[in-house]
Amino acid sequence: MDMKKSNRRTFLRKGVSVSAAATAAGMVIPGRLFAKGTFDEDDQGDLTRGDIAILRFLSAAEQVETDLWTQYSELGGTQDNEVSGVNGGNTLYSAALQLLDGDMSQYVHDNTDDEFTHHRFLNNYLESKGAKPVDLTSLSAGLPSSKATGARQIPRLTNLTQLTVDTSWWTRYRATTNPDLGATLANTIPSLAQGKFTAIPRTDADLGNSTLSNDNSQSIDVRLKAIAFTAGFHFAFIEQGGTSLYATLAQKVTSLEVLRILLSIGGSEIMHFQTWQDKAGNATPLTFTDPVNKSTVTFDDLTKNQPEDLQANLIMPEPCDFLDKRLEPVSIIRPTSSKLGGATAAAKSFLDDGLFIGQSKAFIHKFFELAEEADEARRQS
């Protein structure tokens, strides 16, 4: 065990003031950007160290999401000045994404913009309360960018080229069972959870023999389709994590104002997930072996002849058991129990997904440290 970390946590648990404890832990910066009580007149108290830990982990998670969504938007999103630094795009990759839905480019753009605002707001709020904001950039190994047309050549926090995508989220809301009560769910696209796949073109070679035509379903190469469909399922995987995470951590906060923040941002994550799970189901059947990662993916037609828990258009959550099986089933967000790990589980899902392949040990350690501190938070009366 890291003795410095252990000693710090021992100190934090003692009955010192929140301000002093947070300062000793390196969590607080001098002064506040706003006067105390500026925001919510009914909740003017200082934040607990648990509230700060939760906000800091969420800010870190949103920075990671901002990075990955920026990569998606540079290549496949609507190109304008609203998302900083995004211009040009990759017309063939965009066309491949639009096989899932004609509005995909706009949706990718808007999701990216949302993640920017989430990270900025959480950092600004932390600073306004005298707490240290989060920026993982200095710890990053500076992962390489895609070399495909449209991608900026800047260091990245995340790797979108060797993903192992958990697609159990697909049946999570179609099934009548609940992971909070021990349910396990199979992957809908099993091959995505077994190999390593790219969700963005790494170079223009990944565009294959694709061309634009009046019928892109025929003129887009199977290689690029496989990449775009992988992205479609990855979009929903990322956003379902936030859907559960914000609801789980909201149960641990003490400040009503922080609770309001988590419920409000968490609601937008739900809107993201609802969009993406609908679009992923439009992937058309194909099998393709990636010549770089040597992994084979198979997408089935989920729009036809599927059982209820796989059917593409069933995007409203089915009622399931909640709290106690003796109560009647209810339609809910699931899972939300902190017993399943909360922030640490979310951090592990990012690691298992392959987002941090090539990243520095310091970066990964810090991300998990922030997650552990968030999970240690307890609501105070």
C-alpha positions in Angstrom: 0.0 0.0 0.0 1.1 3.6 -0.7 2.0 4.9 2.8 1.5 8.5 1.8 -1.9 7.7 0.5 -2.8 5.7 3.7 -1.5 8.5 6.0 -3.5 11.1 4.0 -6.7 9.1 4.3 -6.2 8.5 8.0 -5.8 12.2 8.5 -8.9 13.0 6.4 -11.0 10.7 8.6 -10.2 12.5 11.8 -12.5 15.2 13.2 -10.8 18.2 11.7 -12.7 20.7 9.6 -13.5 19.9 6.0 -11.4 22.8 4.8 -8.3 21.9 6.8 -8.6 18.2 5.8 -9.1 19.0 2.1 -6.1 21.4 2.2 -3.9 18.7 3.7 -4.9 16.3 1.0 -4.0 18.8 -1.7 -7.6 19.3 -2.7 -8.1 23.0 -2.0 -6.8 26.1 -3.6 -6.8 29.5 -1.9 -9.8 31.7 -2.2 -13.1 31.3 -4.0 -14.3 32.6 -7.3 -17.7 33.3 -6.0 -19.0 34.6 -2.7 -20.3 31.9 -0.3 -24.0 31.2 -0.9 -23.9 32.7 -4.4 -25.8 29.7 -5.9 -28.4 28.1 -3.6 -29.6 30.2 -0.7 -31.0 27.0 1.0 -27.6 25.3 0.9 -24.9 27.6 1.9 -22.7 25.3 3.9 -19.2 24.1 3.0 -19.0 21.0 0.9 -17.9 17.8 2.7 -14.8 16.0 1.6 -17.1 13.3 0.2 -18.9 15.9 -1.9 -15.6 17.2 -3.2 -14.3 13.7 -3.9 -17.5 12.8 -5.9 -17.3 16.0 -7.9 -13.6 15.5 -8.6 -14.1 12.0 -9.9 -17.0 13.0 -12.1 -14.9 15.9 -13.5 -12.2 13.4 -14.3 -14.6 11.0 -16.0 -16.1 13.9 -18.0 -12.6 14.9 -19.1 -12.0 11.4 -20.4 -15.4 11.4 -22.2 -14.6 14.8 -23.6 -11.4 13.5 -25.1 -13.0 10.4 -26.7 -16.0 12.3 -28.0 -13.8 15.0 -29.5 -12.1 12.3 -31.5 -15.4 11.0 -32.7 -16.6 14.5 -33.6 -13.5 15.5 -35.5 -14.0 12.6 -37.8 -17.7 12.0 -37.8 -19.5 15.0 -36.3 -21.1 18.1 -37.8 -18.3 20.5 -38.5 -18.7 24.0 -37.1 -17.2 26.5 -34.6 -19.4 25.3 -31.7 -17.0 22.5 -30.7 -13.6 24.1 -30.4 -11.0 22.9 -32.8 -13.3 20.7 -34.8 -13.2 21.3 -38.6 -13.0 19.4 -41.8 -14.2 16.0 -40.7 -14.0 12.7 -42.6 -16.9 12.5 -45.1 -16.7 8.8 -45.6 -16.6 8.0 -41.9 -19.6 10.3 -41.4 -21.4 8.6 -44.2 -20.8 5.2 -42.6 -22.1 6.5 -39.2 -25.2 7.8 -41.0 -26.1 4.3 -42.1 -27.2 4.0 -38.4 -29.2 7.2 -38.6 -29.2 10.2 -40.9 -28.7 12.6 -38.0 -25.7 10.8 -36.5 -23.3 13.6 -37.3 -25.4 16.2 -35.5 -25.9 13.8 -32.5 -22.1 13.1 -32.3 -21.4 16.9 -32.4 -24.0 17.7 -29.7 -22.8 14.9 -27.4 -19.3 16.2 -27.7 -20.4 19.7 -26.8 -22.3 18.4 -23.8 -19.2 16.6 -22.4 -17.1 19.8 -22.7 -19.7 21.7 -20.7 -19.9 19.0 -18.0 -16.2 19.0 -17.4 -15.9 22.8 -17.4 -18.8 23.3 -15.1 -17.7 20.7 -12.6 -14.2 22.3 -12.5 -15.6 25.8 -12.2 -18.0 24.7 -9.4 -15.1 23.1 -7.5 -13.0 26.2 -7.8 -16.0 28.4 -6.7 -16.1 26.3 -3.5 -12.3 26.6 -2.9 -11.6 23.0 -4.0 -9.0 21.9 -6.6 -10.3 21.3 -10.1 -9.2 18.2 -12.1 -7.0 18.1 -15.1 -5.5 14.7 -16.1 -3.5 16.1 -19.0 -0.2 16.5 -17.2 -0.2 12.8 -16.2 -1.1 11.6 -19.7 1.3 9.7 -21.9 -0.1 11.7 -24.8 -1.7 9.0 -26.9 -1.4 9.4 -30.7 -4.2 10.7 -32.9 -5.8 9.0 -35.8 -3.9 9.7 -39.0 -7.1 9.6 -41.1 -8.3 12.7 -42.9 -10.1 15.0 -40.5 -8.3 14.2 -37.3 -6.1 16.8 -35.6 -2.6 15.7 -34.7 -2.7 16.4 -31.0 -2.0 14.3 -27.9 -5.0 12.2 -26.7 -6.1 10.9 -23.3 -8.0 7.9 -24.8 -7.4 5.1 -27.3 -10.3 4.3 -29.6 -8.4 1.9 -31.8 -8.2 -1.2 -29.5 -11.6 -1.4 -27.9 -13.2 -4.4 -26.2 -16.9 -3.2 -26.0 -19.3 -4.6 -23.4 -22.7 -4.7 -25.0 -24.6 -6.1 -22.1 -26.2 -2.7 -21.8 -28.4 -3.7 -24.7 -30.3 -6.3 -22.7 -30.1 -4.4 -19.4 -33.2 -2.4 -20.2 -35.0 -4.9 -22.3 -34.8 -7.6 -19.7 -37.0 -7.8 -16.7 -34.1 -8.4 -14.4 -31.9 -6.0 -12.4 -28.1 -6.2 -11.9 -28.7 -4.6 -8.4 -30.3 -7.8 -7.4 -27.7 -10.1 -8.9 -28.8 -10.4 -12.5 -26.2 -11.1 -15.1 -26.7 -10.1 -18.7 -25.1 -11.5 -21.9 -23.4 -9.4 -24.5 -25.6 -8.7 -27.5 -22.7 -8.5 -29.9 -20.4 -11.2 -28.3 -17.5 -10.7 -30.6 -17.1 -7.0 -29.6 -16.5 -8.2 -26.0 -13.9 -10.8 -27.1 -11.4 -9.0 -29.4 -9.9 -5.6 -30.0 -11.6 -3.2 -32.4 -11.2 0.3 -33.7 -14.1 2.6 -33.6 -12.5 5.3 -35.7 -10.4 5.0 -38.9 -6.8 4.9 -37.9 -5.6 6.0 -41.3 -7.3 6.5 -44.7 -6.6 2.8 -45.3 -9.5 2.0 -43.0 -11.8 3.7 -45.4 -11.3 0.7 -47.7 -12.8 1.1 -51.1 -15.6 3.3 -49.8 -17.2 5.9 -52.0 -20.2 8.3 -51.6 -23.3 7.5 -53.7 -27.0 7.8 -53.7 -27.0 4.4 -51.8 -24.2 4.5 -49.3 -25.3 1.2 -47.9 -23.8 -0.3 -51.0 -20.9 2.0 -51.7 -19.4 2.1 -48.2 -16.8 -0.6 -47.8 -17.5 -3.4 -45.2 -14.3 -2.4 -43.4 -15.5 1.1 -42.7 -19.0 -0.2 -41.9 -17.6 -2.5 -39.2 -15.7 0.5 -37.7 -18.8 2.7 -37.7 -21.0 0.0 -36.2 -18.5 -0.6 -33.5 -18.6 3.1 -32.8 -22.4 3.0 -32.6 -22.3 0.4 -29.9 -19.5 2.1 -28.1 -21.4 5.4 -28.0 -24.2 3.7 -26.0 -21.7 1.8 -23.8 -20.0 5.1 -22.7 -23.3 6.9 -22.0 -25.0 4.1 -20.1 -22.1 4.3 -17.7 -23.0 7.9 -16.8 -26.6 7.1 -16.6 -26.0 4.7 -13.7 -23.0 6.5 -12.2 -24.6 9.8 -11.5 -27.7 8.1 -9.9 -25.4 6.0 -7.8 -23.2 8.8 -6.5 -26.1 11.1 -5.9 -27.1 8.9 -3.0 -23.8 9.7 -1.3 -23.7 13.5 -1.4 -24.5 15.7 1.6 -25.0 19.1 -0.1 -28.4 19.7 -1.6 -26.7 21.9 -4.2 -24.4 19.1 -5.2 -27.3 16.7 -5.3 -29.0 19.1 -7.7 -25.9 19.1 -9.9 -25.7 15.3 -10.1 -29.4 14.9 -10.8 -29.2 17.6 -13.5 -26.1 16.4 -15.3 -27.1 12.8 -14.8 -30.4 13.5 -16.6 -28.5 14.6 -19.7 -26.5 11.4 -19.7 -29.8 9.5 -19.8 -30.8 11.5 -22.8 -27.6 10.6 -24.5 -27.9 6.9 -23.8 -31.5 6.8 -25.0 -30.4 8.3 -28.3 -27.5 6.0 -28.8 -29.2 2.7 -27.9 -31.8 3.5 -30.5 -29.3 4.1 -33.3 -27.0 1.2 -32.6 -29.8 -1.2 -33.4 -29.8 -0.1 -37.0 -26.5 -1.8 -37.7 -26.8 -4.2 -40.7 -25.5 -7.7 -40.8 -21.8 -8.2 -41.5 -18.7 -10.1 -40.5 -15.3 -8.5 -40.8 -11.8 -9.3 -39.6 -9.7 -6.3 -38.7 -6.3 -6.7 -40.5 -4.5 -4.7 -37.9 -6.0 -6.0 -34.6 -6.6 -9.5 -36.1 -10.1 -9.6 -34.4 -13.3 -10.6 -36.1 -16.6 -8.9 -35.4 -20.1 -10.1 -36.4 -23.1 -7.8 -36.3 -26.6 -9.5 -36.6 -29.8 -7.9 -37.8 -31.5 -6.8 -34.5 -34.5 -5.4 -36.3 -36.0 -8.7 -37.4 -36.9 -12.0 -35.9 -35.4 -11.3 -32.5 -36.7 -12.3 -29.0 -38.0 -9.4 -26.9 -34.7 -8.9 -25.0 -32.8 -8.3 -28.3 -35.4 -6.5 -30.3 -34.0 -3.2 -31.7 -36.9 -0.9 -31.3 -37.6 -1.6 -27.6 -35.7 1.3 -26.1 -38.0 2.1 -23.1 -36.8 0.3 -20.0 -38.9 -2.8 -19.2 -40.2 -3.0 -15.6 -37.9 -5.0 -13.3 -37.5 -5.9 -9.6 -36.3 -3.0 -7.5 -35.1 -2.9 -3.8 -37.0 -6.1 -3.0 -38.5 -8.8 -5.2 -41.6 -8.8 -3.1 -42.5 -5.4 -4.5 -44.0 -5.1 -7.9 -41.7 -4.6 -10.9 -41.1 -1.0 -11.8 -39.4 0.8 -14.8 -36.2 2.3 -13.5 -32.6 3.3 -14.3 -30.4 0.3 -13.4 -28.0 -0.5 -11.7 -27.9 2.2 -9.0 -26.6 0.3 -6.0 -23.3 1.5 -4.6 -22.6 -2.1 -3.6 -21.6 -2.8 -7.2 -18.7 -0.4 -7.0 -20.0 2.9 -8.2 -17.1 5.1 -9.3 -14.5 2.3 -9.1 -16.7 0.1 -11.3 -17.0 2.9 -13.8 -13.2 3.4 -13.8 -12.7 -0.3 -14.3 -15.1 -0.3 -17.2 -13.1 2.3 -18.9 -9.9 0.3 -18.4 -11.5 -3.0 -19.6 -12.9 -1.1 -22.6 -9.4 -0.4 -23.8 -9.6 3.3 -23.5 -6.4 3.5 -21.5 -4.2 1.2 -23.6 -0.9 2.9 -23.9 -1.7 5.4 -21.2 0.8 6.1 -18.4 0.7 4.3 -15.0 0.5 7.7 -13.3 -2.6 8.6 -15.3 -4.4 5.3 -14.6 -3.4 5.4 -10.9 -4.8 8.9 -10.5 -8.0 8.0 -12.2 -8.6 5.1 -9.9 -7.5 7.0 -6.8 -10.2 9.6 -7.6 -12.7 6.8 -8.1 -11.8 5.2 -4.7 -12.1 8.5 -2.9 -15.5 9.1 -4.5 -16.7 5.6 -3.4 -15.6 6.3 0.2 -18.0 9.3 0.4 -20.8 9.0 2.8 -23.9 11.2 3.1 -23.7 13.2 6.4 -26.8 14.3 8.3 
